């Protein structure tokens, strides 16, 4: 089975649960194991929250009002990509000069700074890069899918 969708969302906190619910509904309909669906939905929520918080600054007047979420379920793999128009990640911080997510330790009582670490823990592969051109970050991650033992929705 192959399913994909793409959303163009406003940089507002209310957009995060919208993207999460769409992903969960897609996964449930496709018969994906609920534990895998949950892991991917948490990772998506973190990536969207980062885009909402950090994804502006390059549009007219110094801010961008939107970000994009694209999800691909293809065979045994799900790939999710969140793209924003913010300043991106610092150059030269990753291998071969490519941007990388900050790897600083986060204090136990911190309310921010755990998102990219959570995404890394919940997904099988994580790719972080800057968009070519005037700015923006792209966070993509994928996970091998497992299926429910009784995909009853597929036969309904």
C-alpha positions in Angstrom: 0.0 0.0 0.0 1.2 3.5 -0.8 -0.3 6.6 0.7 1.1 10.2 0.9 -0.2 13.5 1.9 1.1 17.0 2.3 -0.2 19.9 4.5 0.6 23.6 4.3 0.0 24.7 7.9 0.0 28.1 9.7 2.7 28.5 12.3 0.2 28.3 15.2 0.1 25.9 18.1 -3.3 24.6 16.9 -1.8 23.2 13.8 0.3 20.6 15.7 -2.6 18.4 16.8 -4.2 18.7 13.4 -1.1 17.1 11.7 -0.9 14.5 14.5 -4.5 13.5 14.1 -4.2 13.2 10.3 -1.2 11.0 10.7 -2.8 8.8 13.3 -6.0 8.4 11.2 -4.0 7.5 8.2 -1.9 4.9 10.1 -5.1 3.4 11.7 -6.8 3.1 8.4 -3.7 1.5 6.8 -3.6 -1.1 9.7 -0.3 0.1 11.2 0.5 -1.2 14.7 -0.7 1.3 17.3 2.7 1.5 19.0 4.5 2.4 15.8 1.7 5.0 15.0 2.1 6.5 18.5 5.9 6.8 18.2 5.6 8.5 14.8 2.8 10.8 16.0 4.9 12.0 19.0 7.9 12.6 16.7 5.7 14.5 14.2 4.3 16.6 17.1 7.9 17.5 18.2 9.0 18.4 14.6 5.8 20.5 14.1 6.3 22.3 17.5 9.9 23.2 16.4 8.6 24.6 13.1 6.0 26.6 14.9 8.5 28.0 17.4 11.6 28.4 15.2 10.3 28.4 11.7 9.9 32.1 10.9 12.2 34.9 10.1 12.9 34.8 6.4 9.6 35.9 4.8 8.4 39.4 4.1 8.7 41.6 7.2 11.0 39.0 8.8 8.5 36.3 9.4 7.0 33.3 7.7 3.5 32.3 8.5 3.5 28.7 7.3 5.3 25.4 7.4 4.8 22.1 5.4 4.3 18.5 6.6 4.5 15.6 4.2 4.0 12.0 5.1 4.7 8.9 2.9 3.6 5.4 3.8 5.1 3.2 1.1 5.3 -0.5 1.6 7.0 -1.2 4.9 8.3 2.3 5.5 6.9 5.6 6.7 8.8 8.9 6.0 7.7 12.2 7.5 9.2 15.6 6.5 8.6 18.9 8.2 9.9 22.0 6.3 9.9 25.5 7.6 11.2 28.9 6.5 13.2 29.9 9.6 16.9 30.5 10.0 17.8 26.8 9.7 20.5 25.1 11.6 24.0 26.5 12.1 26.3 25.7 9.1 29.2 23.5 9.5 28.1 21.8 12.7 27.6 18.4 11.2 29.7 15.9 9.2 31.2 17.4 6.0 30.1 20.9 7.1 26.4 20.0 6.8 24.0 21.3 9.5 23.2 19.1 12.4 20.9 19.4 15.3 22.5 20.7 18.5 23.7 17.9 20.7 23.8 19.8 23.9 22.7 18.2 27.2 19.3 19.4 28.3 18.8 20.0 32.0 16.3 17.6 33.7 13.9 20.5 34.6 14.0 22.2 31.2 10.7 22.8 29.4 12.3 23.1 26.0 15.1 21.5 24.0 14.1 17.9 24.0 12.3 17.7 20.6 15.1 16.6 18.3 16.4 14.1 20.8 12.9 12.6 21.1 12.6 12.3 17.3 16.0 10.5 17.2 14.8 8.0 19.8 11.4 7.3 18.2 12.4 7.1 14.5 14.7 4.6 12.8 16.5 7.3 10.7 16.6 11.1 11.1 17.9 13.5 8.5 18.3 17.2 9.4 19.4 19.8 6.8 18.9 23.3 5.7 16.8 24.2 2.6 18.8 25.6 -0.3 18.3 29.3 -0.8 17.2 32.0 1.6 16.6 29.8 4.6 14.6 27.2 6.4 15.1 23.8 8.0 14.1 20.3 6.9 13.6 17.6 9.5 12.8 14.2 8.0 12.5 10.9 9.7 11.4 7.4 8.9 10.4 4.2 10.6 9.9 0.7 9.5 6.2 -0.2 9.9 4.7 -3.1 11.7 1.1 -4.1 11.1 -1.8 -4.9 13.5 -2.6 -8.5 13.9 -6.2 -7.9 13.0 -6.5 -5.0 10.6 -10.3 -4.9 10.8 -10.6 -1.5 9.2 -9.1 -2.8 6.0 -12.0 -5.2 5.5 -14.8 -2.8 6.5 
